[in-house]
């Protein structure tokens, strides 16, 4: 049963390295990481970098695997995974996401997202992000807790294509996106779900993740003292929780 990992912004699949290594140590050896177009992967001609476009991309990518699969999403990857669970539940056995607030109708986007969603200001912010020297990008990712090798790979992925996808994705993902996604997921054929809430995540309130888990009847794993990039720091607790969830299915 493949375990398929989908990351978010501004990342590449290197973000999953420590967590996948911990899962492999626990006997979970069928992990596959998928990089969304523009985020560590090329952007195909004609691709629409909208939430719906990424769900279509993910559905096509899963079609190349022996399924159904166990999906795992982080950051915007959580939105893509939840969107897939709402539109194509037949493709998955279960899903695990860490930003449950994205699936809550009351979610309010964080300050930087609101800048990206603002015409003019968003373009200026993205231009500055792309123009940042590579070493400074590496230092930024290291400040999030990434080891130097992962930070270097993440920094290399931050380019103009990513910036353009960020603007399209966040603008298409402005509310009522979360409210609509919440309603679509509630109305879809249910699949076992697992919500991971990093309690110190500054971008998505953990309380909304807990509320989403309760609404979906999902397993909930709070991670005290962990931030947004919990999957690259102190991964033993979440790896144990994820394996226990999959073993229960």
N, C-alpha and C positions, 0 to 999 in steps of 0.2 A: 504494500500500500504506500505509494509515494507521498512524501511530506513536501509540499511545494511552498516556498517562501517568496514573498513579494514585498520589496522595500518601498521606501517613499522618497522624499525630497529633503535636502539636496544630496542624494546618496547613489551608491552603486551596490552591487551584491556583496562586496567585501564586508558590509556592515553585519552580515550574518555569520562571519567566520567563527568567532568564539562560541556562539550558541550552537552552531552545527557541530563543532568539535566536541562540545559537552554532550550533545545528544548521541553522537557516534560512540562516545565512551560508555553510554548507557544502552548500547545495542540498537540504536535507531540509525540504520545505515542506508536508508533510502531517501535521503534529502536532496531536493532539487531547488536551486535558487533561480528565479526569473527576474531579469531587469526590465522594467517598463521602458518603452521607447522614450529616448531623451534623457533617461536617468541611468547612464552606464551602458546604454544600447543605442544603436542607430535609430533614427526616425524614418520609417518607410515612406515612400512617396504617397501622398494622399492621406496620410494618417491624421486623424483628428485627436488632438491632445486634450480631449474633454473626458469627464468621468465616464460617459457612455462609450467613448472611443477606447478607453483603457479596459473597460469590461469586455468589449468585443475582442480586443487583443488577447486578454487573459483566457477567454473562452477558446479562442483558436489555439493558444499555446497548450492548454490542457488537453485539447484534442489529439496532441502528439504523444500523450502519455497514456500508460495503462491505468485506467481509473475504475471507479471514482477515487479521488485523492483527498488527503487532509490538507487544507489550505491554511497558510499562516500569513498574516499581514501586519506591517508596521507602518505608522505614519499614514501617508496617502495610500500606501499599500493596503491598509485596513479598509479604506474606502473602496478600493478596487475589489478586495475580497468580499466585502459585504454586498457590493453591487452585483458581483457574480453569484453570490448565494441567493440574492433576490431574483435574478433573471434566469439563472441556469442551475437550480439546486441539484438537478440530476447529474451534474458533473462532479459533485463533491460528496464525500462521506461526512466531513465535519469542517468547521472553520474556527480559527483562533485569530483574534485581533487584539492589538494593544491600545488603540485609540478609540475606545468605545463611545467617547463623546461625539465622534463624527457620525454616529448612528443614533444620535439623540436629537429630537426636534428643537431643543433649547440651546444647542451649541452656538457659541459666538466665536468667530475666528479671532486668533491672536493678532497682536498689533502688526507684526511683519506681514502676515497674510493679508490684512486689510490694506497695507500699503501696496502690495502686489496687485490687489484687486482695484486699485485706483488708477485710472488712466493718467499718464504723465509721471506721477510719482512712482508707479510700478516700473515703468521703463527705466527711470533713472536708477532705482535701486538694483535692478537686474544688471544694468550696464556696469555699475560699481562692483557688483559681486563677480561678474565674469572677468573684469579687469584686475581684480586683486591678484598680486603676485603669487605664484605657486607656493612658495615657502610660507607665505602668510595664510594661505588656505590650509596647508598642512597643519600649521600651528592651531588654527581654529578647530579642526577636527580632533587634534590631540587634546585640546581643552575640553572637549566633550567626553574624553575618556578613551579615545581610540588609540591603540598602539601605533607606532610610527609607520609600519608597513601598511596598515589599513588606512590610516590618515592620508598617506600618499596616494593610494588608489582612489580614495574618495575625492581628494582635491583634484586629481586628473580628470575626473568625470564632470567637474563643474565647468561647462563651456557654454557657448552661445546657444546651441541646440537645447540644452537643459533650460537655459533662461527663457527661451521662447515658449517651451512647454510649461514652465512654471506659470507664466502669465496667463496662458490659455486655460490651464487646468484650474487655477485658483479663481479666475473670473467666472468660469462655468460652474465652479463649486460653491459660489456664494449662496447664502440662504435665498430661497428655501431648499437648497440641495439636501442638507441633513434631514430636514423634516420630511421631504419626499422619499429619501432613501429609507428612513425609519419606517414610513408607511408601507413602502414596497416590500421591505424585508418582513414586516409583520404579516403581510398578506401572502407571502410565498410559502411553498411547501417547506416545513421546518427541517433543519438539520442540526445535529448536536453542535453546540457553540461553546467557546471558551473565551472569556474576556480577561485580559491581563491589564492591570491598572498600576502603572508606575506612580506612586503617590506624590513624587516630587516633579512630575512632568509639568513644565510651565506652559505648555501649548494646549493641552487637553485636560480639563479638570477631572481628577480621578473619580469624583462623586458622580459625574455623568456616566463614566464607565460602569460603576457599580449599579446605577439605575438602569442602564442598558442591559446588563447581565440579568437583573431581576425581571425586566420586561420580557426578555427572550427565554427565560428559564435556563440560562446558561451557567456553566461553572464559572466562578469568579476567583481570580488569583491576584490579590493586592500585593504590591512589592514595596514595602516601606523603605524609605531612604534611597530609592532608585529614581533616576530621571528619564528623560525621553529616550536616551540611547542605552537602555538597560541591557540590550542583547550583546553589548560588547564589554560589559563590566559585571563581575560577580554573577555568572550565569548559572550556577549550580541550582539555585532555588527555582528559577523559571524552567530550566531543563527538566527538573524532577516533576514539576507541575504539568508540563506538556506531555511528558511520557505517561504520567498517571492518567491524564485525560484520554489519550489515545488507547491505552491499555483497557480503559473502561468501556470502550465502544464495542 
